[in-house]
């Protein structure tokens, strides 16, 4: 059995005593989409970040502040979240309903954000399509991605959960 490169990297890091933290995408409490010094924000796709900032500025006019619970993540951090989910849910199949692999996660590519608090999620649910920001998974009301076509056509139908998203399926070679 061969380990995927992100797993090998993570194991080397753990053996060296490395801890996954802000540099890997962990986001301190209270972080907003305007916090350029936080890699979880700064490493987001530029078009996605611009749309988020436009939405956040308009939401602020309604008294709503967007907090970033998670944004960009390193492959090592994503792998840790996946392993934690496997432990929590008891199998890779169940974990896949909540956490993608490092190879497929839109967080690793800087194309996804998890937003809070509840008022921000509600505001984005109502207004997000105007900025091309769409909730992708029915079971994750905090998870948003950029869909520029939503500005004119509305957000696409949601997947029930990440395990139904064809983009997140592994394409392992035999």
C-alpha positions in Angstrom: 0.0 0.0 0.0 1.4 3.4 -1.0 0.6 6.6 0.9 -0.5 9.6 -1.0 2.1 12.4 -1.0 0.0 14.7 1.3 -0.1 11.9 3.9 3.7 11.3 3.6 4.3 15.1 4.0 2.0 15.2 7.0 3.7 12.2 8.7 7.1 13.8 8.1 5.9 17.0 9.6 4.4 15.3 12.7 7.7 13.3 13.2 9.5 16.6 13.1 7.2 18.0 15.8 5.5 20.3 13.3 2.0 21.6 14.2 -0.6 22.5 11.7 -1.7 26.1 12.3 -2.4 29.5 10.7 0.2 29.0 8.0 -1.6 25.8 6.9 -5.0 27.5 6.8 -6.3 27.4 10.4 -8.3 30.7 10.9 -8.3 32.6 14.2 -11.7 33.4 15.6 -13.0 36.7 14.4 -11.2 36.6 11.1 -13.0 38.5 8.3 -12.7 38.4 4.5 -10.6 41.6 4.8 -7.8 40.1 6.9 -5.0 39.9 4.3 -2.4 38.7 6.8 -4.2 35.4 7.4 -3.2 32.8 4.8 -6.7 31.2 5.0 -8.0 34.5 3.5 -5.0 35.7 1.5 -4.6 32.5 -0.4 -8.2 32.4 -1.7 -8.7 32.7 -5.5 -8.5 36.5 -6.3 -11.9 36.6 -8.1 -13.6 34.6 -5.3 -12.1 36.9 -2.7 -13.2 40.0 -4.6 -16.8 38.7 -4.7 -16.7 37.9 -1.0 -15.4 41.4 -0.2 -18.1 43.1 -2.3 -20.8 40.9 -0.5 -19.3 41.5 2.9 -19.2 45.3 2.4 -22.9 45.3 1.3 -23.8 43.0 4.2 -22.1 45.4 6.6 -24.6 48.1 5.5 -27.3 45.7 6.8 -25.4 45.3 10.1 -24.1 41.8 9.2 -20.4 40.9 9.5 -18.9 37.9 7.7 -16.5 35.7 9.8 -14.3 33.3 8.0 -14.5 29.9 9.8 -12.3 28.3 7.2 -11.0 29.3 3.8 -7.9 28.2 2.0 -6.2 25.1 3.5 -2.9 23.4 2.9 -3.1 19.8 1.7 -1.6 18.7 5.1 -4.4 20.5 7.0 -7.1 19.1 4.7 -5.6 15.6 5.2 -5.8 16.1 9.0 -9.4 17.2 8.8 -10.2 14.1 6.6 -8.5 11.8 9.1 -10.4 13.4 12.0 -13.7 13.0 10.1 -12.9 9.3 9.4 -12.3 8.8 13.2 -15.5 10.8 14.1 -17.8 9.1 11.5 -16.3 5.7 11.5 -15.6 5.3 7.8 -14.2 7.0 4.8 -17.6 6.8 3.1 -19.3 8.6 6.0 -16.5 11.1 6.3 -16.8 12.0 2.6 -20.2 13.5 3.4 -18.4 16.3 5.2 -14.7 16.4 4.2 -13.0 16.1 0.8 -9.6 14.7 0.1 -6.6 17.1 -0.3 -6.6 16.3 -4.0 -10.2 17.3 -4.6 -11.0 19.9 -1.9 -12.0 23.3 -3.2 -10.6 24.7 0.1 -7.1 23.5 -0.9 -7.4 25.3 -4.3 -8.6 28.5 -2.6 -12.1 28.2 -4.1 -14.2 27.6 -1.0 -15.0 29.4 2.3 -17.0 28.5 5.4 -18.8 31.5 6.7 -20.4 32.4 10.0 -22.2 33.5 12.1 -25.8 32.5 11.5 -26.7 36.1 10.4 -24.0 36.0 7.7 -25.1 32.6 6.4 -28.7 33.8 6.2 -27.6 37.0 4.4 -25.6 35.0 1.9 -28.4 32.6 1.4 -30.6 35.5 0.4 -28.2 37.7 -1.5 -25.2 35.5 -2.4 -26.2 34.8 -6.0 -26.1 38.6 -6.7 -22.3 38.2 -6.2 -21.9 34.8 -7.7 -21.6 33.2 -4.2 -23.5 30.0 -3.9 -24.1 27.4 -1.2 -23.0 24.1 -2.8 -24.1 21.5 -0.3 -27.5 21.2 1.3 -25.9 19.8 4.5 -23.3 22.6 4.8 -25.1 26.0 5.0 -21.8 27.6 5.8 -19.9 26.4 2.7 -19.8 28.9 -0.3 -18.1 28.8 -3.6 -17.9 31.2 -6.5 -20.3 30.5 -9.4 -20.1 33.7 -11.6 -23.0 32.5 -13.8 -25.2 32.8 -10.7 -25.3 36.6 -11.1 -27.5 36.2 -14.2 -29.0 32.7 -13.8 -29.1 32.1 -10.0 -27.2 29.4 -8.1 -27.2 25.9 -9.4 -29.1 23.1 -7.5 -27.3 22.0 -4.4 -25.7 18.6 -3.9 -27.2 16.8 -0.9 -23.6 16.6 0.5 -20.0 16.5 -0.7 -20.1 12.8 -1.5 -22.6 13.6 -4.3 -20.3 16.2 -5.9 -18.6 14.7 -9.0 -15.7 17.1 -8.7 -14.7 15.6 -5.4 -14.5 12.0 -6.6 -11.0 10.5 -6.6 -9.6 9.6 -9.9 -7.1 6.9 -8.7 -5.1 5.2 -11.3 -5.0 1.4 -11.0 
